[in-house]
Amino acid sequence: MNPSQKSALIVGASRGLGLGLVETFLGRGWRVTATQRTPSPDLGRLDSEALRVETADIDDDAGVAALHDRLASERFDLIFVVAGVATQAHDPLHAVPRDVAAQVYLTNAVSPIRFAEAFRDRLAPGGSLALMSSILGSVSLNETGGWETYRASKAALNTLARSFEIRHRAENLSVLILHPGWVRTEMGGTEADLDVATSVTGLADVIAAALGRPGAHYLDYRGETLPW
């Protein structure tokens, strides 16, 4: 193992942006630990000695604790929680069953912060903890409505991420809250502006430029600061 080689933990890497980020960081010479909720054929096809694949569900506290134990010897320059859901995203709030709306909030806002808290001690000095948010999480930019439960969950994630950083400010923690653009994935749909490669290349560049920068930073894949 090269001690100068950077290391990333990509949480939620079975497909789409998570999978693309794994491929991108491997291509840049990083060691990558990638998590999947269930076995991913696409992730399994990646052939690299620098890749480690683990199975964990961010909504399962016991599973996250077990993953933390399995990675006890690891320190990561980047811990990036990508996992999220968009269940019934196109339905207005009143048309979404309460349990569905609650689960979107738990998976997209609560679980990423709980994961960050659990894995804070696995972050290497000078590293960053990144959370996959969305421009839809910006309250001030909401001029079109729509995507109500998803939008609210990402706004909640942004708020909780800022509180998380404030709670640990004495540690000079670096928290990157990232918008990947509108990407052609299963979640983003076929009409989206960007392909996965463009988005993840931009995200990797932004992360490299901001790695270890103290504070909470809400940025898009081009490195532009977004309004809260």
TIKOLSE-918793 format. One line per field, with one value per residue: z, x, y of N, C-alpha, C, CB in turn. Coordinates in Angstrom, 1 decimal. Last residue first. Glycine has a CB too. Example, Ala and Ser with C-alpha at 12.3 -4.5 7.8 and 13.67 -1.06 7.14 Angstrom:
REM TIKOLSE-918793
n_up = c(7.1	7.8)
n_east = c(12.8	13.2)
n_north = c(-2.2	-5.7)
ca_up = c(7.1	7.8)
ca_east = c(13.7	12.3)
ca_north = c(-1.1	-4.5)
c_up = c(7.9	7.8)
c_east = c(12.9	13.2)
c_north = c(0.0	-3.3)
cb_up = c(5.7	9.0)
cb_east = c(14.1	11.3)
cb_north = c(-0.6	-4.5)
END
This chain:
REM TIKOLSE-918793
n_up = c(0.2	-3.1	-3.9	-5.6	-8.1	-9.0	-10.6	-9.0	-6.3	-2.6	0.4	3.1	6.4	7.5	6.1	3.5	2.7	-0.7	-2.8	-5.1	-5.0	-5.3	-7.9	-9.3	-8.7	-9.9	-12.6	-12.9	-12.4	-14.7	-16.9	-16.5	-16.6	-18.5	-18.0	-18.0	-18.4	-19.5	-18.2	-14.6	-12.0	-11.2	-13.1	-14.7	-16.0	-13.7	-12.8	-10.3	-7.8	-5.0	-1.7	0.9	2.8	5.6	7.7	11.0	13.2	15.7	16.4	15.1	15.5	15.3	12.7	11.2	12.0	10.9	8.2	8.0	8.5	6.2	4.2	4.9	4.4	1.6	1.1	1.8	0.1	-2.3	-1.9	-1.5	-4.1	-6.8	-7.0	-7.5	-8.6	-6.9	-4.7	-3.9	-1.1	-0.4	-2.0	-2.8	-5.5	-5.8	-3.4	-1.9	-0.6	1.4	2.7	4.6	4.0	5.6	7.4	8.8	7.8	9.5	11.4	13.1	11.7	11.5	13.0	11.6	9.1	9.8	10.6	8.1	6.5	8.0	7.6	4.8	3.3	5.0	6.3	4.2	3.1	5.3	5.3	2.9	3.5	5.7	4.5	0.9	-1.0	-1.4	-0.1	-1.7	-5.1	-6.9	-7.7	-5.9	-5.0	-3.8	-4.0	-1.9	-1.5	-1.1	-0.7	1.4	1.4	2.8	2.1	3.3	5.9	7.4	8.9	10.8	10.9	9.3	10.9	12.4	10.5	9.9	12.3	12.2	10.0	11.1	13.1	11.6	8.5	6.5	5.0	4.7	3.2	2.1	0.3	-1.6	-2.6	-5.0	-6.0	-7.8	-9.8	-11.8	-11.6	-11.3	-9.0	-9.8	-11.4	-9.5	-6.1	-3.3	-1.5	-0.9	-0.9	-0.8	-1.4	-1.0	-3.0	-3.6	-6.6	-9.3	-10.9	-11.2	-8.7	-9.1	-11.2	-10.1	-7.9	-9.4	-10.6	-8.4	-7.6	-9.9	-10.9	-8.3	-5.8	-3.7	-1.0	-0.2	-0.5	0.9	-0.4	-0.1	-1.8	-1.1	0.5	1.1	-0.9	0.0)
n_east = c(-28.5	-27.0	-23.9	-20.9	-19.5	-18.4	-19.8	-21.6	-22.1	-22.1	-21.8	-19.8	-18.8	-15.4	-12.1	-11.1	-10.6	-10.9	-11.5	-10.4	-11.5	-14.2	-14.2	-13.5	-15.6	-17.7	-16.9	-17.1	-19.8	-21.0	-19.9	-20.9	-23.7	-24.8	-27.3	-30.1	-32.7	-34.5	-34.5	-33.8	-32.8	-32.9	-31.3	-29.8	-28.7	-28.9	-28.4	-25.8	-25.1	-24.2	-23.1	-21.3	-18.7	-17.0	-14.4	-13.7	-12.4	-13.2	-15.0	-17.3	-19.3	-21.6	-21.3	-21.8	-24.4	-25.7	-25.3	-26.8	-29.3	-29.7	-29.5	-31.6	-33.8	-33.5	-34.0	-36.7	-37.9	-37.6	-39.1	-41.6	-41.9	-41.6	-42.9	-41.7	-40.3	-38.6	-36.3	-34.0	-34.3	-33.9	-32.2	-32.6	-32.3	-29.7	-28.7	-26.4	-24.3	-21.7	-18.4	-15.8	-12.3	-9.0	-7.1	-6.8	-9.5	-12.3	-13.3	-14.8	-17.2	-19.0	-21.3	-21.9	-22.5	-24.8	-26.5	-26.6	-28.0	-30.4	-31.9	-32.2	-32.9	-34.2	-36.1	-37.6	-38.6	-40.2	-42.2	-43.5	-44.4	-46.2	-48.1	-48.3	-48.9	-50.5	-49.5	-47.2	-47.5	-45.2	-42.7	-41.6	-42.0	-38.7	-35.9	-33.0	-29.5	-25.9	-23.5	-21.3	-17.9	-15.0	-11.7	-9.6	-9.9	-8.5	-9.0	-9.4	-12.2	-14.2	-15.8	-17.0	-18.6	-20.3	-21.7	-23.0	-24.6	-26.2	-27.5	-29.0	-29.9	-29.8	-27.7	-26.6	-23.9	-21.1	-18.1	-15.2	-12.4	-9.9	-7.4	-7.4	-10.3	-12.9	-16.3	-18.5	-19.7	-21.1	-23.0	-24.4	-24.4	-26.2	-27.5	-26.2	-22.6	-19.7	-16.2	-13.2	-10.4	-7.5	-6.9	-6.3	-8.3	-9.8	-11.1	-12.7	-14.4	-15.6	-17.0	-18.7	-20.4	-21.7	-23.1	-24.7	-25.5	-24.9	-23.8	-23.0	-23.2	-20.4	-17.1	-14.2	-10.9	-7.5	-4.4	-1.1	1.0	1.5	0.6	0.8)
n_north = c(28.9	29.1	27.5	28.1	26.0	23.6	22.1	20.8	23.2	23.3	24.4	23.7	24.3	24.0	23.7	21.6	19.0	19.8	21.3	20.2	17.6	18.2	19.2	16.8	15.2	16.6	16.4	13.6	13.3	14.7	13.3	10.7	10.8	13.7	16.2	16.9	14.5	12.8	10.4	10.6	10.6	7.9	6.7	9.5	12.1	14.8	18.0	18.2	17.4	19.3	18.6	19.8	18.9	19.8	19.5	20.6	21.6	21.0	22.9	22.1	20.3	21.8	22.7	20.4	19.8	22.1	21.5	19.2	20.0	21.6	19.7	17.9	19.6	19.8	17.1	16.9	18.7	17.4	15.1	16.2	17.7	18.2	21.6	25.0	27.1	28.3	27.9	29.1	29.1	26.4	23.9	21.3	21.3	20.9	18.4	16.2	14.0	15.0	14.4	15.3	15.3	15.6	16.3	13.1	10.9	9.6	8.0	9.5	9.7	7.8	8.6	11.0	10.0	8.6	10.6	11.9	10.0	9.6	12.1	12.5	10.3	8.5	10.1	11.2	8.8	8.0	9.9	9.4	6.8	7.2	8.9	8.9	11.7	13.8	16.0	16.6	15.5	13.4	12.9	11.1	8.4	8.4	8.7	8.4	7.7	7.7	9.1	10.3	9.9	10.7	11.0	9.8	7.5	4.8	1.5	-0.3	-0.7	-1.6	-3.2	-1.2	0.0	-2.1	-2.2	0.3	-0.2	-2.2	-0.8	1.1	1.3	3.1	2.4	-0.9	-2.6	-4.4	-3.4	-3.8	-2.1	-1.5	-1.9	-3.9	-4.1	-4.4	-4.3	-6.0	-5.2	-3.0	-4.4	-6.1	-5.7	-6.8	-4.0	-1.6	-1.1	1.0	0.9	2.3	2.9	4.7	6.6	7.1	7.9	5.7	5.7	7.9	6.9	4.6	5.9	7.6	5.7	4.7	7.0	7.6	4.3	1.8	1.3	2.9	4.0	5.8	5.5	6.5	6.8	7.9	8.4	7.4	7.5	4.8	2.2	-1.2)
ca_up = c(1.0	-1.9	-4.0	-4.3	-7.7	-7.9	-11.3	-9.7	-7.3	-4.0	-0.5	1.8	5.6	7.4	7.2	3.8	4.0	0.3	-1.5	-4.8	-4.9	-4.0	-6.8	-9.3	-8.2	-8.5	-12.0	-13.1	-11.5	-13.3	-16.7	-16.5	-15.3	-18.3	-17.9	-18.8	-17.7	-20.0	-19.5	-15.8	-12.8	-10.4	-12.8	-14.0	-16.6	-14.3	-13.2	-11.5	-8.9	-6.0	-3.1	0.6	1.5	5.2	6.4	10.1	11.9	15.1	17.1	14.5	15.5	16.5	13.8	11.1	12.2	12.3	8.8	7.7	9.5	7.5	4.2	4.9	5.7	2.5	0.8	2.5	1.6	-2.1	-2.1	-0.4	-2.7	-6.1	-7.5	-6.8	-9.5	-7.6	-5.0	-5.3	-1.8	-0.2	-1.8	-1.4	-5.0	-5.9	-4.6	-1.8	-1.8	1.4	1.6	4.7	3.9	4.7	6.1	8.9	8.0	8.5	10.3	13.6	11.8	10.8	13.3	13.1	9.3	9.2	11.5	9.2	6.1	7.9	9.0	5.7	2.6	4.2	7.1	5.1	2.3	4.9	6.5	3.1	2.4	5.9	5.5	2.2	-0.6	-2.1	0.4	-0.4	-4.1	-6.3	-8.5	-5.9	-5.3	-3.9	-4.6	-2.6	-1.3	-1.0	-1.9	1.5	0.6	3.1	1.7	2.9	4.6	7.5	7.7	10.6	12.1	8.7	9.8	13.0	11.2	8.9	12.0	13.3	10.0	10.0	13.5	12.5	9.5	7.4	5.9	4.5	4.4	2.1	1.5	-1.6	-1.6	-4.7	-5.1	-6.5	-9.3	-11.5	-11.5	-12.5	-9.0	-8.9	-12.0	-10.6	-7.3	-4.3	-1.9	0.0	-1.6	-0.2	-1.9	-0.4	-2.8	-3.0	-5.2	-8.4	-10.4	-12.4	-9.1	-8.1	-11.3	-11.3	-7.7	-8.5	-11.4	-9.2	-6.7	-9.5	-11.1	-9.6	-6.6	-4.9	-1.9	0.5	-1.2	1.2	-0.3	0.1	-1.1	-1.9	0.0	2.2	-1.0	0.0)
ca_east = c(-29.3	-27.7	-25.3	-21.6	-20.2	-17.7	-18.9	-20.5	-22.5	-21.4	-22.9	-19.8	-19.8	-16.7	-13.0	-11.4	-10.0	-10.6	-12.0	-10.1	-10.1	-13.8	-14.6	-12.6	-14.3	-17.7	-17.0	-15.8	-18.9	-21.3	-19.7	-19.4	-23.0	-24.5	-25.9	-29.1	-31.8	-34.5	-33.8	-34.6	-32.9	-33.6	-32.7	-29.7	-29.4	-28.1	-29.5	-26.5	-24.4	-25.3	-22.8	-22.7	-19.0	-18.3	-14.7	-14.3	-12.1	-12.4	-13.7	-16.5	-17.9	-21.4	-21.2	-20.5	-23.4	-25.7	-24.7	-25.3	-28.7	-29.8	-28.6	-30.2	-33.5	-33.4	-32.7	-35.7	-37.9	-37.0	-37.6	-41.0	-42.0	-40.6	-42.6	-42.4	-41.2	-39.5	-37.5	-34.2	-34.3	-35.2	-32.1	-32.6	-33.7	-30.1	-29.3	-27.6	-25.0	-23.0	-19.3	-17.0	-13.6	-10.0	-7.1	-6.5	-8.1	-11.8	-12.6	-13.4	-16.3	-17.8	-20.7	-21.5	-21.4	-23.6	-26.1	-26.0	-26.6	-29.4	-31.4	-31.7	-32.2	-33.1	-35.2	-36.9	-37.8	-39.0	-41.3	-42.9	-43.5	-45.0	-47.3	-48.6	-47.8	-50.8	-50.8	-47.1	-47.6	-46.5	-43.5	-41.1	-43.1	-40.0	-36.9	-34.2	-30.7	-27.2	-24.3	-22.6	-19.0	-16.2	-13.0	-9.4	-10.3	-8.7	-9.0	-8.0	-11.5	-13.2	-15.0	-16.1	-17.6	-19.4	-20.8	-22.0	-23.6	-25.4	-26.7	-27.9	-29.8	-31.0	-27.5	-27.8	-24.4	-22.5	-18.8	-16.7	-13.0	-11.3	-7.6	-6.9	-9.2	-11.7	-15.1	-17.7	-19.0	-20.0	-22.2	-23.6	-24.5	-25.1	-27.6	-27.2	-23.8	-20.8	-17.6	-14.1	-11.8	-8.0	-7.3	-5.3	-7.4	-9.1	-10.1	-11.6	-13.6	-14.8	-16.0	-17.7	-19.5	-20.8	-22.1	-23.6	-25.6	-25.3	-24.2	-22.2	-24.3	-21.5	-18.2	-15.3	-12.3	-8.5	-5.6	-2.3	0.6	1.0	1.3	0.0)
ca_north = c(28.1	29.7	27.6	28.1	27.2	24.4	23.1	20.0	22.3	23.6	24.0	24.3	23.6	24.6	23.7	23.0	19.5	18.7	21.7	21.6	17.8	17.6	20.1	18.0	14.8	16.4	17.7	14.3	12.7	15.0	14.8	11.0	10.5	12.3	15.7	17.7	15.3	14.2	10.5	10.4	11.9	9.0	6.2	8.3	11.0	13.8	17.1	18.6	16.8	19.1	18.7	19.5	19.4	19.2	19.9	19.6	22.1	20.0	22.9	23.2	19.8	20.9	23.7	21.0	18.8	21.9	22.8	19.2	19.1	22.2	20.8	17.4	19.1	21.0	17.7	16.0	19.0	18.7	15.0	15.4	18.2	17.3	20.2	23.9	26.3	29.2	27.2	28.9	30.4	27.0	25.3	21.6	21.3	22.2	18.8	17.0	14.2	14.5	14.9	14.4	15.9	15.0	17.0	14.6	11.2	10.6	7.3	9.1	10.9	7.6	7.3	11.0	11.0	7.9	9.6	12.6	10.5	8.6	11.6	13.6	11.4	8.0	9.4	12.1	9.7	7.2	9.8	10.7	7.0	6.4	9.4	8.3	10.8	12.6	15.4	16.1	16.5	13.6	13.8	12.4	9.3	7.7	9.7	7.8	8.5	7.0	9.3	9.6	10.6	9.9	11.4	11.3	8.0	6.2	2.4	0.0	-0.1	-0.6	-3.8	-2.1	0.8	-1.6	-3.3	0.0	0.8	-2.5	-2.0	1.5	0.2	3.1	3.5	0.0	-1.9	-4.3	-3.8	-3.6	-3.0	-1.5	-0.7	-4.2	-3.3	-5.2	-3.5	-6.1	-6.5	-2.8	-3.4	-6.6	-4.9	-7.1	-5.4	-2.1	-1.5	0.2	1.2	1.3	3.1	3.5	6.5	6.5	8.9	6.2	4.6	8.0	8.1	4.5	4.8	8.2	6.6	3.8	6.4	8.5	5.7	2.3	0.2	2.9	4.0	5.1	5.9	5.7	7.3	6.8	8.9	7.2	8.8	5.6	3.4	0.0)
c_up = c(0.8	-1.1	-2.8	-4.5	-6.4	-7.5	-10.2	-10.4	-8.0	-5.0	-1.9	0.9	4.3	6.5	6.9	4.9	4.3	1.6	-0.4	-3.4	-4.5	-3.9	-5.5	-8.2	-8.2	-8.0	-10.5	-12.5	-11.7	-12.3	-15.3	-16.3	-15.4	-17.0	-17.9	-19.0	-18.5	-19.4	-20.1	-17.1	-14.0	-11.3	-12.1	-13.8	-15.8	-14.8	-14.2	-11.8	-10.3	-7.3	-4.0	-0.9	1.2	3.8	5.9	8.8	10.8	13.7	16.5	15.1	15.0	16.6	15.1	12.3	12.2	12.8	10.3	8.3	9.2	8.6	5.6	5.0	5.9	3.9	1.5	2.2	2.3	-0.6	-1.8	-0.6	-1.6	-4.6	-6.6	-7.3	-8.8	-8.5	-5.6	-5.7	-3.3	-1.0	-1.6	-1.0	-3.5	-5.4	-4.6	-3.2	-1.6	0.1	1.7	3.7	4.0	4.8	5.1	7.6	8.2	8.8	9.2	12.5	12.3	10.9	12.7	13.5	10.7	9.4	11.1	10.3	7.3	7.5	8.8	7.0	3.6	3.7	6.3	5.9	3.1	4.0	6.1	4.3	2.6	4.8	5.7	3.2	0.8	-1.8	-0.3	0.1	-2.7	-5.2	-7.9	-6.7	-5.3	-4.0	-4.8	-3.1	-2.1	-0.8	-1.8	0.3	0.7	2.4	2.1	2.6	4.4	6.1	8.2	9.5	11.8	9.8	9.2	12.0	11.8	9.5	10.9	13.0	11.0	9.8	12.3	12.9	10.4	8.5	6.8	5.5	3.9	3.4	1.3	-0.3	-1.6	-3.6	-4.7	-5.5	-8.0	-11.1	-11.0	-12.5	-10.2	-8.9	-11.1	-11.2	-8.4	-5.6	-3.0	-0.2	-0.6	-1.1	-1.2	-0.8	-2.1	-2.7	-4.8	-6.9	-9.4	-12.0	-10.2	-8.3	-10.4	-11.4	-8.9	-8.2	-10.6	-10.1	-7.5	-8.6	-10.6	-9.7	-8.0	-5.9	-3.3	-0.4	-0.8	0.5	0.1	0.2	-1.1	-1.2	-0.9	1.7	0.1	0.0)
c_east = c(-30.8	-28.5	-25.9	-23.1	-20.9	-18.3	-18.1	-19.5	-21.3	-22.1	-22.5	-20.9	-20.0	-17.6	-14.3	-12.4	-10.4	-9.9	-11.6	-10.5	-9.7	-12.3	-14.1	-13.0	-13.3	-16.3	-17.0	-15.8	-17.5	-20.2	-19.9	-19.1	-21.5	-23.7	-25.9	-27.7	-30.7	-33.5	-33.7	-33.9	-33.7	-33.8	-33.5	-31.2	-29.1	-29.0	-29.0	-27.7	-24.9	-24.6	-24.1	-22.9	-20.4	-18.6	-15.9	-14.6	-12.5	-11.9	-12.7	-15.1	-16.9	-20.0	-21.0	-20.3	-22.0	-24.6	-24.7	-24.6	-27.2	-29.1	-28.6	-29.2	-32.1	-33.1	-32.5	-34.3	-36.8	-36.9	-37.0	-39.5	-41.4	-40.7	-41.6	-42.1	-42.0	-40.5	-38.6	-35.4	-34.5	-35.3	-33.5	-32.5	-33.8	-31.5	-29.6	-28.1	-26.3	-23.7	-20.6	-17.9	-14.7	-11.3	-8.1	-6.5	-7.9	-10.3	-12.1	-12.7	-14.9	-16.8	-19.3	-20.8	-20.9	-22.4	-24.9	-25.6	-25.9	-28.0	-30.3	-31.1	-31.6	-32.3	-34.0	-35.8	-37.0	-38.1	-40.0	-41.8	-42.8	-44.0	-46.0	-47.6	-48.2	-49.8	-51.2	-48.4	-47.6	-46.5	-44.9	-42.0	-42.7	-41.1	-38.2	-35.1	-31.8	-28.4	-25.7	-23.4	-20.2	-17.4	-14.0	-10.8	-10.1	-8.9	-9.2	-7.9	-10.1	-12.4	-13.9	-15.2	-16.6	-18.2	-19.8	-21.1	-22.6	-24.3	-25.7	-27.0	-28.6	-30.9	-28.7	-27.7	-25.6	-23.0	-20.3	-17.3	-14.5	-11.7	-9.0	-7.1	-8.8	-10.5	-13.9	-16.4	-18.1	-19.1	-20.9	-22.6	-23.7	-25.4	-26.6	-27.5	-24.9	-22.0	-18.6	-15.5	-12.5	-9.5	-7.6	-5.6	-6.3	-8.1	-9.2	-10.6	-12.4	-13.9	-15.1	-16.6	-18.4	-19.9	-21.2	-22.6	-24.4	-25.2	-24.5	-22.6	-23.7	-22.7	-19.4	-16.5	-13.2	-9.9	-6.6	-3.5	-0.7	0.5	0.7	0.9)
c_north = c(28.3	28.8	28.3	28.3	27.1	25.7	23.9	20.9	21.6	22.7	24.3	23.7	24.4	23.8	24.4	23.1	20.9	19.3	20.8	22.0	19.2	17.8	19.5	19.0	16.0	16.1	17.6	15.6	13.3	14.5	15.2	12.5	10.9	12.1	14.2	17.0	15.9	15.1	11.9	10.7	11.8	10.2	7.2	7.8	9.7	12.7	16.1	17.7	17.3	18.6	18.5	19.7	18.9	19.8	19.1	20.2	21.1	20.4	22.0	23.3	20.9	20.5	22.9	22.0	19.5	20.9	22.6	20.4	19.1	21.3	21.5	18.6	18.6	20.7	19.0	16.6	18.1	19.0	16.3	15.3	17.4	17.6	19.5	22.5	25.2	28.4	28.1	28.2	30.2	28.3	25.9	23.0	21.5	22.4	20.3	17.2	14.9	14.9	14.2	15.1	14.9	15.8	16.5	15.2	12.7	10.9	8.3	8.3	10.5	8.8	7.2	9.7	11.0	8.8	8.8	11.6	11.2	9.1	10.6	13.0	12.4	9.2	9.0	11.3	10.6	8.0	9.0	10.6	8.3	6.5	8.6	8.7	10.2	11.4	14.1	15.4	15.9	14.7	14.1	13.4	10.8	8.7	9.1	9.0	7.9	8.0	8.8	10.0	9.7	10.6	10.3	11.8	9.5	6.7	3.9	1.1	0.4	0.0	-2.9	-2.8	-0.1	-0.8	-2.9	-1.2	0.6	-1.5	-2.3	0.4	0.6	2.1	3.7	1.1	-1.1	-3.7	-3.6	-4.2	-2.7	-2.5	-0.6	-3.1	-3.8	-4.3	-4.4	-5.3	-6.6	-4.1	-3.1	-5.6	-5.6	-6.4	-5.6	-3.6	-1.9	0.0	0.3	1.8	1.9	3.8	5.0	6.4	8.4	7.2	5.0	6.8	8.2	5.7	4.7	7.1	7.3	4.7	5.5	7.9	6.5	3.8	0.6	1.9	4.0	5.2	5.1	6.2	6.1	7.4	7.8	7.6	8.6	7.0	4.4	1.2)
cb_up = c(2.5	-2.4	-4.2	-3.3	-8.8	-8.4	-12.2	-10.6	-8.4	-3.9	-0.1	1.2	6.3	6.7	8.4	2.5	4.0	-0.3	-1.5	-5.8	-6.3	-4.0	-6.7	-10.7	-9.1	-8.1	-12.4	-14.7	-11.5	-12.9	-17.7	-17.9	-15.0	-19.6	-16.6	-18.2	-16.6	-19.9	-20.5	-15.8	-13.1	-9.2	-12.1	-12.6	-18.1	-13.3	-13.9	-12.7	-8.9	-6.3	-3.5	1.4	0.4	6.2	5.4	10.8	11.7	15.0	18.6	14.6	14.6	16.4	13.9	9.8	11.2	12.8	8.4	6.2	9.3	7.9	3.2	3.6	6.1	2.4	-0.7	1.9	2.2	-2.8	-3.6	-0.3	-2.4	-6.6	-8.9	-6.8	-10.5	-8.4	-3.8	-5.8	-1.5	1.3	-2.9	-0.8	-5.4	-7.3	-4.9	-1.0	-2.7	2.6	0.2	6.1	2.6	5.1	5.5	9.7	6.7	8.6	9.6	14.8	12.8	9.4	12.8	13.9	8.9	7.7	11.7	9.8	5.0	6.9	9.7	6.0	1.7	3.0	7.7	6.1	1.3	4.2	7.6	3.4	1.1	6.0	6.8	2.1	-0.6	-3.6	0.2	0.6	-4.3	-5.6	-9.9	-6.5	-4.3	-2.6	-5.9	-1.7	-1.7	0.0	-3.1	2.8	-0.9	4.7	0.1	1.8	4.3	8.3	6.7	10.1	13.2	7.9	8.7	13.8	12.3	7.9	11.5	14.6	10.1	8.7	13.9	13.8	8.8	6.6	5.1	4.6	5.1	1.9	2.7	-2.9	-0.2	-5.9	-5.9	-6.6	-9.3	-12.7	-10.6	-13.7	-8.9	-7.5	-12.2	-11.7	-7.1	-4.5	-2.4	-0.2	-2.7	1.1	-3.5	1.2	-4.2	-1.8	-4.9	-8.6	-9.8	-13.4	-9.4	-6.7	-11.2	-12.5	-7.4	-7.2	-12.1	-10.1	-5.7	-8.8	-10.3	-9.9	-6.0	-4.6	-1.7	1.9	-2.8	2.8	-1.7	1.3	-1.8	-2.4	-0.8	3.2	-2.4	1.2)
cb_east = c(-28.9	-28.5	-26.0	-21.0	-21.1	-16.3	-19.6	-21.2	-23.3	-19.9	-24.3	-18.4	-21.2	-16.5	-12.3	-12.0	-8.6	-9.6	-13.5	-10.8	-9.4	-14.1	-16.2	-12.8	-13.8	-18.7	-18.2	-15.6	-18.8	-22.6	-20.7	-18.9	-23.1	-23.7	-25.3	-28.8	-31.2	-35.9	-34.5	-35.8	-31.5	-32.8	-32.6	-29.1	-29.1	-27.1	-30.7	-25.5	-24.6	-26.0	-21.8	-23.8	-18.0	-19.4	-13.5	-15.5	-10.5	-13.1	-13.9	-17.1	-17.8	-22.3	-22.6	-20.4	-23.4	-27.1	-25.6	-25.1	-29.3	-31.3	-29.1	-29.9	-34.5	-34.7	-32.5	-35.8	-39.3	-37.9	-37.4	-41.6	-43.5	-39.2	-42.2	-43.9	-40.3	-38.8	-38.1	-33.0	-33.1	-35.4	-31.4	-31.5	-34.4	-29.9	-30.7	-27.4	-25.2	-23.8	-18.7	-17.6	-13.8	-10.2	-5.7	-5.2	-7.3	-12.7	-13.5	-13.6	-16.9	-18.0	-21.5	-22.8	-21.8	-23.8	-27.3	-26.9	-26.7	-29.9	-32.6	-32.8	-33.1	-33.7	-35.8	-37.9	-38.7	-39.4	-42.0	-43.9	-44.3	-45.4	-48.0	-48.6	-46.4	-50.8	-51.9	-46.7	-48.8	-47.0	-43.6	-39.7	-44.2	-40.2	-36.3	-35.0	-30.5	-27.2	-23.6	-23.3	-18.5	-16.4	-13.1	-8.4	-11.8	-7.6	-10.1	-7.3	-11.5	-14.0	-15.9	-16.8	-18.3	-20.1	-21.7	-22.8	-24.3	-26.2	-27.5	-28.6	-29.6	-32.3	-27.3	-29.1	-23.4	-23.1	-18.3	-17.3	-12.3	-12.2	-7.2	-5.4	-9.6	-11.4	-15.3	-18.5	-19.9	-20.5	-22.9	-24.5	-24.1	-25.0	-29.1	-28.5	-23.6	-21.2	-17.7	-13.9	-12.5	-7.2	-8.5	-4.1	-8.1	-10.0	-10.8	-12.2	-14.5	-15.7	-16.8	-18.3	-20.3	-21.7	-22.9	-24.2	-26.8	-26.7	-25.4	-20.7	-25.2	-21.8	-18.0	-15.5	-12.7	-8.2	-6.2	-2.4	1.7	2.1	1.2	-0.9)
cb_north = c(28.3	30.9	26.2	29.1	27.6	24.6	24.0	19.0	23.1	23.3	24.6	24.2	23.5	26.0	24.4	23.8	19.3	17.7	21.8	22.5	17.4	16.1	20.2	18.8	13.7	15.3	18.4	14.4	11.2	14.4	15.6	10.5	9.0	11.7	16.2	19.0	14.5	14.8	9.6	11.3	12.3	9.3	4.8	8.5	10.9	13.2	18.0	18.6	15.3	20.5	17.7	20.4	18.8	19.4	19.7	18.9	22.4	18.6	22.6	24.5	18.6	19.7	24.5	21.8	17.7	21.4	24.0	19.1	17.7	22.4	21.9	16.6	18.0	21.9	17.9	14.6	18.7	19.8	14.6	14.0	18.4	17.5	20.2	24.1	25.6	30.2	26.4	28.1	31.2	27.4	26.0	20.8	20.0	22.8	18.0	18.3	12.9	15.1	14.7	14.3	16.7	13.6	16.9	14.8	10.7	11.9	6.3	8.3	11.9	7.3	6.2	11.2	12.4	7.5	8.6	13.7	11.5	7.5	11.0	14.5	12.1	7.2	8.1	12.7	10.5	5.9	9.1	11.7	7.0	4.9	9.5	6.7	11.4	12.8	16.4	17.1	17.5	12.2	13.2	12.5	9.1	6.8	10.4	6.9	10.0	5.9	8.6	9.9	10.7	9.7	11.6	11.5	7.6	6.9	2.1	-1.2	-1.1	0.4	-4.3	-3.1	1.7	-0.8	-4.5	-0.3	2.2	-2.6	-3.2	2.1	-1.2	2.9	4.8	-0.8	-1.0	-5.7	-2.9	-4.4	-2.7	-1.7	0.5	-4.6	-1.8	-6.1	-2.3	-5.7	-7.6	-2.5	-2.0	-7.1	-3.5	-8.6	-5.7	-1.3	-2.6	0.9	0.9	1.3	3.4	2.9	7.4	7.2	10.1	6.7	3.3	7.9	9.3	4.3	3.5	8.7	7.7	2.9	5.5	9.7	6.2	1.8	-0.5	2.8	5.2	5.7	5.8	5.5	7.8	5.9	10.1	5.8	9.4	5.8	4.1	0.0)
END
